[in-house]
Structure formats: C-alpha cells, structure tokens
Amino acid sequence: MRPMRPIVFALGLASAVASGFQPLSDAQIEKLLVGRWKHEQSEDNAVTEYRDDGTFVGTGSVDRIEGTVKIRVSGRWKVSDGEVIEVVEKCEPAGIPPGTTLYDRVLELNTNTFRYRTERGIETTKTRLNN
C-alpha cells in the first residue's frame, strides 16, 4: 500500500497554487505595514504606527489604582524572513527596557488586517486605522 502523505501534500500544494496563494515577500510586508494599526485584543486602546522610515510608535493606556496611565513606546522596525522585528528604544513611563526586541511572524497581512503570531505563540490581530 502506498503512503497517502505525498498525495495529500501534493493536493494541498496544488490547491494553494490554484487559489493564487503566495507568501508575501519582506518588501511587500514592509510596504503594507506602513500606517496606523489598532490592537484588536487590547483593552487599553493600543495603537501602533509603523512609519516608512523604519520607526514605530505605540500608544495605549493602562488602568491602575492611582488612575489611568498613558504609555508610549517607540523604536525601530524591520522585516526579515516574514517576521516583523521591533527594537524598543524608549518607553514612557519606563516598563519595557531599551533594546528589547520583539519578533512577530506574519500570518496574514492585507490593506485592512495584520494577523501575526508572537514569539510566545500568541496569535494577535491588528486592524488598520484611517489616518
């Protein structure tokens, strides 16, 4: 009896090719990512802006006993091998040390949706904001 695995793989590959699915190149990811994105699973109204000069700014707020604290994180970003890599340069108030590097594997990216898996294995979605 012949193994079914190669047939299943071939059918899956043929289906992906037929549907036009092709992974995005790093250059395509960089181009699509530029803009402002709302973190959908966030309760703190977090927004990240990826700029075309390779910098990012993230803003949000956290409720604490003493009241709501606004947070601002900034740094540099790039894309390598299908991952968005963010290097934190500044966090106000202090919370994320400068030099902290975050790696997010792109799962889906189009003009409206950015879905990714963090290095901790958590799938997250951001939605593009209009200006």
C-alpha positions in Angstrom: 0.0 0.0 0.0 1.4 3.4 -0.9 1.6 6.2 1.7 -1.0 8.9 1.4 1.1 11.7 2.8 2.7 12.7 -0.6 -0.7 12.7 -2.2 -2.2 14.9 0.5 0.8 17.3 0.3 0.5 17.5 -3.5 -3.2 18.2 -3.3 -2.6 20.9 -0.7 0.1 22.5 -2.8 -2.0 22.3 -5.9 -4.9 23.9 -4.1 -2.7 26.8 -2.8 -1.3 27.4 -6.2 -4.7 27.3 -7.8 -6.1 29.7 -5.3 -3.3 32.2 -6.0 -1.9 32.0 -2.5 1.7 33.1 -2.3 3.5 34.2 0.8 4.3 37.9 0.9 7.9 39.0 0.3 9.6 41.0 3.0 9.4 44.1 0.7 5.6 43.5 0.3 5.2 43.2 4.1 7.1 46.4 4.7 5.0 48.3 2.2 1.7 47.0 3.5 2.6 47.5 7.2 3.2 51.3 7.0 0.4 53.0 8.7 -1.6 53.0 12.0 -3.0 49.8 13.4 -5.4 49.2 16.3 -4.7 46.2 18.5 -8.0 44.2 18.5 -7.4 42.1 21.6 -6.3 45.1 23.7 -8.4 46.7 26.3 -6.2 49.7 26.5 -7.0 51.2 23.1 -3.4 50.4 21.9 -2.4 51.7 18.5 0.9 51.1 16.7 2.1 53.3 13.9 4.7 51.8 11.6 6.5 54.6 9.6 8.2 54.3 6.3 11.5 55.5 7.8 11.7 52.2 9.8 10.5 53.7 13.1 7.4 52.9 15.1 5.4 54.5 17.9 3.0 52.6 20.1 0.5 54.3 22.4 -2.1 53.0 24.8 -3.2 53.3 28.4 -3.4 51.1 31.5 -5.8 51.5 34.4 -4.1 51.5 37.7 -5.2 52.1 41.3 -3.9 55.7 41.0 -5.8 56.2 37.7 -5.2 55.7 34.0 -1.6 55.8 32.9 -0.8 56.6 29.3 2.0 54.5 27.7 4.2 55.4 24.7 6.7 53.0 23.2 9.0 53.9 20.3 11.8 52.3 18.4 12.8 50.8 15.1 11.2 48.1 13.0 12.2 45.9 10.0 11.0 42.8 8.3 13.2 39.7 7.9 12.2 36.2 6.7 8.5 37.0 7.1 8.9 38.4 10.7 8.3 41.9 11.8 11.1 42.8 14.2 10.6 45.7 16.6 13.5 47.0 18.7 12.3 49.2 21.6 14.4 52.4 22.0 12.2 54.3 24.5 9.2 53.5 26.8 7.4 56.1 28.8 6.8 55.5 31.6 9.7 53.1 32.0 8.4 49.5 31.6 10.0 47.9 28.6 13.8 48.2 28.7 15.5 49.8 25.7 17.0 47.2 23.4 14.1 44.8 24.0 13.5 43.0 20.7 10.1 41.6 19.7 9.6 39.1 16.8 6.1 38.7 15.2 5.6 36.1 12.5 3.2 37.4 9.8 0.3 35.1 9.3 -1.9 37.4 7.2 -1.4 40.9 6.0 -3.5 43.0 3.7 -4.7 46.6 3.5 -7.0 46.2 6.5 -5.8 43.3 8.6 -2.5 42.3 10.2 -2.6 38.9 11.9 0.6 37.5 13.4 2.0 35.1 16.0 4.2 36.5 18.7 7.4 34.7 19.7 5.4 33.4 22.7 3.0 31.6 20.2 0.0 34.0 20.8 -2.0 34.9 17.6 -2.9 38.5 17.5 -4.8 40.8 15.1 -4.4 44.5 14.3 -6.8 46.5 12.2 -5.7 49.4 10.0 -7.0 52.8 11.1 -7.7 55.6 8.6 -5.4 58.4 9.5 
